[in-house]
Every structure is written in C-alpha cells, then in structure tokens.
Amino acid sequence: MAQGWIAGFLRGHEQRLAEPLAFVGETLLRREAVEWAGTEAIVVVIVSIALALIGWLGQFLWDPEPAVIAASLVLLAYFAHITWKLPPILKLAWLAWRLKLPPRRLWLFVLHRIVLAGMRRVERLVADEIAGAAWYVRGAATVGAWWTAVPHDKVAWHIAEATAPLLWRHALRVAALALAPLLLVVVMFRVSVTYGLLLDRAAHLDVWDALLYPFAAVVDLLFGTALRTMLKGG
C-alpha cells in the first residue's frame, strides 16, 4: 500500500479538514454547474423553439404524423447531444451498476479518489521543488518523509467520510441546477406532443417512446409494421 508524508501530516485532522474542503468543493461544483447551464441555455432555447414551431405547424397538417416524427427527432438529437457531453457521468453510472453501489456510497468512493489524487499531487509538487535544493535539504526531506509516512488510502478515506455528508447536500443542489435545461426540454416536448396541446392530440408519446419513434417509423416504412401505433398507445 502506497505511503506518503502528506498522509502522516493530515492524519488526526480529518474532521477539521471537512468543512473547508466542503466549501471548496461546493464552489467548484457550483461554478461548473453555472457554466454548464449557461452553455446549455442557448441549446435549450433553440430546441424549445423548434418543438413549439413543429407543434404549431402540426395543427395545419392534414396528417400530423410528419410533425410527430420531427418533434421526436428533435428530442432524440438533444438527448444525443447531452449523452455526448456527459461521458464522466455515464462512466460513473456504469461503475455504479457494475459495483452495485448506492448513490451515497458511489459519491464517497469518488470523493475518496479525488482526495487521494490531491494528496499525491501535493507530494509530487513538493518533491519537484525540493529537487533543486541543497543536498542536506533533500536529505532532511527524505528522512522526514520516511519518518512521517503512513498509507494514503486510509487517511484519504477518513477525509472523504468526514467531508461527504457536508458536500452531499451541495452536490444535490448543483445536480438540480445542471438538470434544469434537460427538464425544460422534456416539459416542452410533453406540452407539444405527449399531451397534444399543439398537435391536437395526434400523439400521446412519453419521452422514452419518443426516443424510439423515429426508429419505429423507419421499420414501419421498410417492413409494413405498426410499431408507431404501439408506441402511441393505439
């Protein structure tokens, strides 16, 4: 098990480190969420206008099916856009599924890895600074590091355990902010298609049905099936 002097320096101070680390973590999470929401706002406006326009035009079509397909394609494109931009979240979801970890345990695991990486980074930075010092400084640093060395993993885990409850509440609020653009698109789709307010009740698709609808349309066209009718609950 890897050891280091920074772990020995921090051991016994895990509880005192929890609050300042939670504050730093909250600040970083909030900044990332605000940047994400600001960037996605433009996309959401475009998607919402497209859905509203498709729904409005669908009222004037003798057969509103092209409008239903178009709205489903817009929703599918937006979900593909979100999926493309969120590989870390998808990796975490895959990891949680493989390890059968509940959300709080996964959060603790991720936080432990972040703390562990931070400790090792500090040690590397200090080592780089000392590398150019006099030989007796390097020797004293080597002896001191050996004398205070303890396992990284155990101390990092204790720090994560102390910090996780404080940061969990902040993470939930930030996640809600980050999900706001996606929820707005889903609501707009449900208004224009699922409840049929703009398409005169031509389709009653939920979000998951709508994501499959363009593929069902292709299959229906090629093989004469009735998958779209099944998705619309008809």
Legacy VTK file of the C-alpha trace (Angstrom):
# vtk DataFile Version 3.0
C-alpha trace
ASCII
DATASET POLYDATA
POINTS 234 float
0.000 0.000 0.000
1.424 3.370 -1.037
2.579 5.645 1.758
3.420 9.318 1.923
4.331 12.140 4.284
1.244 14.195 3.448
-0.931 11.399 4.831
1.039 11.448 8.064
0.728 15.213 8.240
-3.053 15.102 7.794
-3.773 12.097 9.983
-5.828 13.063 13.001
-7.095 16.273 11.385
-9.726 14.724 9.104
-12.705 16.313 10.867
-11.149 19.785 10.836
-10.452 19.476 7.122
-14.034 18.511 6.281
-15.634 21.980 6.378
-13.024 23.884 4.311
-12.861 21.037 1.783
-16.650 21.026 1.520
-16.613 24.790 0.909
-14.021 24.436 -1.857
-15.916 21.518 -3.355
-19.193 23.425 -3.299
-17.584 26.418 -5.008
-16.107 24.275 -7.772
-19.323 22.313 -8.280
-21.420 25.459 -8.396
-19.093 27.096 -10.920
-19.181 24.051 -13.192
-22.968 23.820 -12.940
-23.469 27.508 -13.742
-21.137 27.269 -16.747
-22.958 24.144 -17.924
-26.409 25.694 -17.506
-25.312 28.881 -19.265
-23.923 26.965 -22.239
-26.934 24.688 -22.458
-29.381 27.591 -22.212
-28.738 28.530 -25.847
-29.289 24.944 -26.976
-32.442 24.651 -24.879
-33.903 27.837 -26.369
-33.267 26.546 -29.901
-34.756 23.124 -29.113
-37.784 24.638 -27.357
-38.479 26.996 -30.281
-38.151 24.070 -32.693
-40.623 21.954 -30.689
-43.090 24.829 -30.375
-42.816 25.593 -34.097
-43.297 21.942 -35.051
-46.305 21.725 -32.776
-47.826 24.874 -34.214
-47.287 23.755 -37.809
-48.720 20.341 -36.965
-52.125 21.932 -36.445
-52.314 22.829 -40.132
-51.305 19.421 -41.493
-53.976 17.049 -42.715
-51.840 14.212 -41.341
-49.837 15.363 -38.281
-47.557 12.311 -38.433
-44.632 14.239 -40.018
-44.803 16.725 -37.127
-44.740 13.889 -34.577
-41.689 12.371 -36.251
-39.982 15.768 -36.483
-40.591 16.515 -32.791
-39.282 13.057 -31.837
-36.166 13.634 -33.953
-35.521 16.957 -32.211
-35.833 15.286 -28.823
-33.593 12.405 -29.910
-30.968 14.858 -31.196
-30.992 16.734 -27.887
-30.569 13.545 -25.866
-27.695 12.521 -28.146
-26.149 15.949 -27.550
-26.451 15.512 -23.769
-25.054 11.976 -23.887
-22.093 13.123 -25.976
-21.227 15.844 -23.450
-21.532 13.691 -20.333
-19.044 10.815 -20.644
-17.896 11.152 -16.991
-21.486 10.775 -15.758
-22.001 7.755 -17.981
-18.795 6.199 -16.665
-19.982 6.754 -13.100
-23.355 5.218 -13.908
-21.642 2.204 -15.446
-19.344 1.910 -12.427
-22.284 2.127 -10.012
-24.103 -0.578 -11.941
-21.069 -2.865 -12.036
-20.236 -2.391 -8.357
-23.904 -2.314 -7.267
-23.203 0.854 -5.279
-25.994 3.093 -3.962
-25.614 6.824 -4.798
-24.178 7.836 -1.415
-21.618 5.035 -1.449
-20.621 5.895 -5.020
-20.278 9.553 -4.002
-17.997 8.524 -1.115
-15.921 6.362 -3.438
-15.479 9.189 -5.974
-14.637 11.682 -3.231
-12.036 9.285 -1.818
-10.368 9.019 -5.218
-10.343 12.820 -5.583
-8.780 13.305 -2.128
-6.241 10.565 -2.824
-5.237 12.145 -6.147
-4.916 15.545 -4.460
-2.621 14.179 -1.750
-0.339 12.543 -4.290
-0.264 15.692 -6.406
0.841 17.788 -3.420
3.643 15.333 -2.696
4.833 15.457 -6.311
4.801 19.261 -6.341
6.808 19.439 -3.117
9.242 16.822 -4.425
9.779 18.858 -7.605
10.515 21.980 -5.557
12.974 20.175 -3.286
14.774 18.537 -6.206
16.701 21.736 -6.875
17.610 22.393 -3.231
20.907 21.709 -1.483
21.855 18.105 -0.712
21.286 18.463 3.016
17.784 19.865 2.420
16.989 16.947 0.155
18.383 14.526 2.700
16.385 16.043 5.546
13.236 15.970 3.417
13.800 12.325 2.557
14.271 11.357 6.216
11.267 13.420 7.267
9.088 11.881 4.562
10.151 8.383 5.624
9.567 9.136 9.302
6.044 10.520 8.831
4.914 8.216 6.033
1.583 6.453 6.503
-0.768 4.816 3.951
-2.517 7.291 1.655
-5.686 5.246 1.253
-6.675 5.099 4.901
-6.248 8.827 5.562
-7.935 9.753 2.258
-10.885 7.521 3.160
-11.269 9.163 6.574
-11.164 12.621 4.992
-13.765 11.562 2.423
-16.025 10.126 5.137
-15.849 13.399 7.094
-16.422 15.589 4.026
-19.040 13.569 2.139
-22.090 14.413 4.332
-21.380 18.153 4.075
-20.745 18.079 0.345
-23.634 15.731 -0.464
-26.248 18.441 0.126
-24.346 20.871 -2.089
-23.960 18.222 -4.797
-27.724 17.587 -4.874
-28.457 21.304 -5.339
-25.838 21.600 -8.071
-27.193 18.476 -9.807
-30.660 20.027 -9.808
-29.249 23.167 -11.452
-27.392 21.117 -14.047
-30.516 19.094 -14.862
-32.702 22.166 -15.341
-32.027 22.522 -19.122
-32.855 18.861 -19.733
-36.059 19.076 -17.704
-37.131 22.178 -19.641
-36.755 20.342 -22.945
-38.706 17.353 -21.615
-41.507 19.626 -20.390
-41.641 21.422 -23.720
-41.889 18.110 -25.562
-44.658 16.871 -23.289
-46.613 20.076 -23.823
-46.271 19.939 -27.601
-46.626 16.194 -28.204
-47.452 13.982 -25.228
-50.483 15.973 -24.141
-51.253 17.017 -27.699
-51.891 20.663 -26.899
-50.135 21.772 -30.070
-50.639 18.677 -32.194
-54.359 18.374 -31.454
-53.818 15.108 -29.526
-52.267 13.414 -32.557
-49.818 11.523 -30.347
-49.537 10.699 -26.686
-45.889 9.690 -26.500
-43.881 9.784 -23.350
-40.200 10.682 -23.538
-38.880 7.140 -23.919
-41.433 6.279 -26.599
-40.481 9.443 -28.467
-36.808 8.480 -28.493
-37.759 5.209 -30.199
-40.322 6.758 -32.523
-38.001 7.740 -35.418
-36.562 4.220 -35.499
-40.072 2.769 -35.379
-41.034 4.978 -38.335
-38.148 3.568 -40.396
-39.091 -0.015 -39.506
-42.742 0.652 -40.346
-41.743 2.119 -43.698
-39.457 -0.785 -44.616
-41.430 -3.732 -43.275
-45.013 -2.508 -43.027
-45.241 -2.994 -39.268
-47.276 -0.892 -36.823
-44.666 -0.034 -34.206
-45.638 3.644 -34.140
-49.216 2.777 -33.297
-47.969 0.644 -30.408
-45.787 3.479 -29.112
-48.692 5.917 -29.282
-50.784 3.548 -27.242
-53.137 2.934 -30.058
LINES 1 235
234 0 1 2 3 4 5 6 7 8 9 10 11 12 13 14 15 16 17 18 19 20 21 22 23 24 25 26 27 28 29 30 31 32 33 34 35 36 37 38 39 40 41 42 43 44 45 46 47 48 49 50 51 52 53 54 55 56 57 58 59 60 61 62 63 64 65 66 67 68 69 70 71 72 73 74 75 76 77 78 79 80 81 82 83 84 85 86 87 88 89 90 91 92 93 94 95 96 97 98 99 100 101 102 103 104 105 106 107 108 109 110 111 112 113 114 115 116 117 118 119 120 121 122 123 124 125 126 127 128 129 130 131 132 133 134 135 136 137 138 139 140 141 142 143 144 145 146 147 148 149 150 151 152 153 154 155 156 157 158 159 160 161 162 163 164 165 166 167 168 169 170 171 172 173 174 175 176 177 178 179 180 181 182 183 184 185 186 187 188 189 190 191 192 193 194 195 196 197 198 199 200 201 202 203 204 205 206 207 208 209 210 211 212 213 214 215 216 217 218 219 220 221 222 223 224 225 226 227 228 229 230 231 232 233
